[in-house]
Amino acid sequence: MNNTNSIFTLQFGLLCLSGFLFFGSFNMIIPELPSYLDSLGGGEYKGLIIALFTVTAGLSRPFSGKLADKVGRIPVMVVGALVSGIAALIYPFVTGIIGFFALRFFHGFSTGFKPTGTSAYVADIVPAARRGEAMGVVGFFSSLGMAAGPAIGSFIAANAGMNTMFYSSSAFAILSVLILIGMKESLKDKEKLSISHFYVKPDEVFEPNVISPSLMMMLSVFSFGAILTVIPDLSDQLGFPNRGLFFTFFTIASLLVRIVAGKASDKYGRIPVLRIGSMILLVAMLLLANTDNQAMFIISGVAFGLGVGICSPTIFAWTIDLSNEAHRGRGIATMYIALEIGIGMGAFLSGLIYNNELANISLVFYIASATVLIGLIYLYSNPVKKLALASKAT
């Protein structure tokens, strides 16, 4: 644990840069994947683009959490970034629907490992009283990658072709790996990698201490799964030439509030700040359900970004607060499993409801707003109120 008051160290800076490149890598291709699937003859399966990705990420979380706690944070991050780089290189050689979804399944390992190791590393090197701020800064650079990735990817695809876009995605991931290699490991009592580390016992899958932030994560990111699935087609319908534009607006809005929200959660507590973020997410989903012009579309994206920017660093910090220090990787992995379930369910159900019919998009977002509302109600329930004191950084 870092006992100084500063979070801005060389290691922290390298971690932020690696996160920017990693999230830029796999987000670079997302806006173009629906049309790519159309070209393969699988347009009706768009909901599986994100759903299969998150299934693998969720399945790998118990392993990444255990490995992060036993072998080290950096090896786990390196594996995740390498998978992203390798997967991006393979896309140009896929010619069928089955091969495409098999690759999406493999690609999911990247987010199953890299973010788990990153969050555990941050918890190791920053003061406990500044966890929210630190997660806000890390999220800022990750979101910057998420904002730049889709716009860059769509630009490259339009001007140099899809294959060049995939190769560029791979290059971002490889650069992310090179940065990680130069960092110092933060786990003190490391073990040598062995076969036993890949055997995960039932009690090593789930950390009960973090059930509340995990539930909130699942309910809040359902809407993100819906957005990833239908926003590219809605962008086309509204006449936007760049399918990544919505993602750019919402991510820029997220960037504007992440650090401030993280600091606020350090000062006022995780739950009060999370309530505000959830209310804004609810408004964003209702706006998207009624969007019929470009201006309203952009406003919805900004509102969604503000909600995500407030909720995300707060939930991450809350998870770390409640995690057993010896099993911090497991606690973070549990929260990420909930994240994958939420995004996967949001993407899969949205794909089923949407069914390539633009008239169904409003229903998709009304359902997404309902999940946010459930989370908001939960934040005012007695079980969460009892956690209010524990949720404050000490």
Steps between C-alpha positions, in 0.01 A plus 500: 500500500623848418520697824567838338224745415579506128351272238702645214804275472686368196340157544155654518569704188617195305189311611278780371680505163470122468129524577451766234661280235319183609151651501574681176597164349185299551259795478649599165316220322164501684306754285594315180428144618122511431557587133787250487261232624248613237765439234538144630124445477429503873319829554230338714760392757628847590406454866763227524786731399526634853325217683754230405786736576368560852428129560868416462605801702266395781617137494863607520454740794537239780829389342629854448403593856682202650805547279514869589500412871754216468731557201483877459304789355730566202497145351120510503498837322754380242292194413190714447674750275672224297168326434355826370795546264490142368123500451508823299756346264272202430180691403612565138529124441150413625260420218197345673254572778614209719862607473406858580320409821774254601744788472273729701491229767882491506529880494297518821794366698666840456250685719482200732862558598630853432251711703509257796877531529481878451250559779693280744824681409340841564373384841855391590679823414262783604395625846167358621358850551553582131371181337203670342719771351752243376230290334366819346841582348551144372147508363574835336781353291310179432201705385727715288601179323135403470420841350791505257473134400158498328562828317846393385377153404210629292727754330756233412230260378349767276832615353730198509269200538391263775821297501713806570267584787552154651879525464495845665300353788768233544776761501331690784479182709864405441613848607295452816694178572839666447416764760397236755829314464685802636288530816574371852282229649289622794406160651736435793470125558512359146486132422646317201241411239377141535215280380330541839443868426262402220286291734243736642303375799134599536580736789764672284251605232290742701587761764183553712626828647453679167147387413350851518743678264491195272121512478511871426758442230286232334185715500676814377692343210199317353438829319854496360440158346188638333691801368782291356245287313261755346673840495698433177176432310324795663793718395448390139126569524558855627752574224831500687787404265719379789349222713747574778375857555254411777773311684729800469245742647402278790863421583608865489214582739616214721852639500377837627358357824702187586770659712258740671258213570780287641607779736140562602453133590816516714357799686125437519483120468439261213123459535389869483714556189377176342139611547566814297672306223213249481243778469691648206526155335124461532444833326740400222316174429163676487642759261637229271164322502346815352782617273393590146757764395874557508498765773307281743727209414810699599335633817415141596861400445626781721253410777601135479865597523440713810315214669770245415777739603345540845400137559807316371784631723263503798407134461864400448610684815206359696600149394858552617374647831300186577750243371713290730853631444643149462238421234482835328535342154207269578285790614575699186443191285159450663400853410626449145299177468192706585609755240529233230162352594339843478656593166443153358133491602452853372655416164329161456149608605531822301597302193197275541262791551653716230508218241640738236176705512554870575144529633603283796781725624278700737398183683867405536575821687184494711609159629850635563351789698307250713823325606654835600187581701525170688857588595395846616230352721754257645730790594226632727431161662592411859776247414692766309446763768670268749806493272521880479768528767706213360482646152694813599873483437703494818 
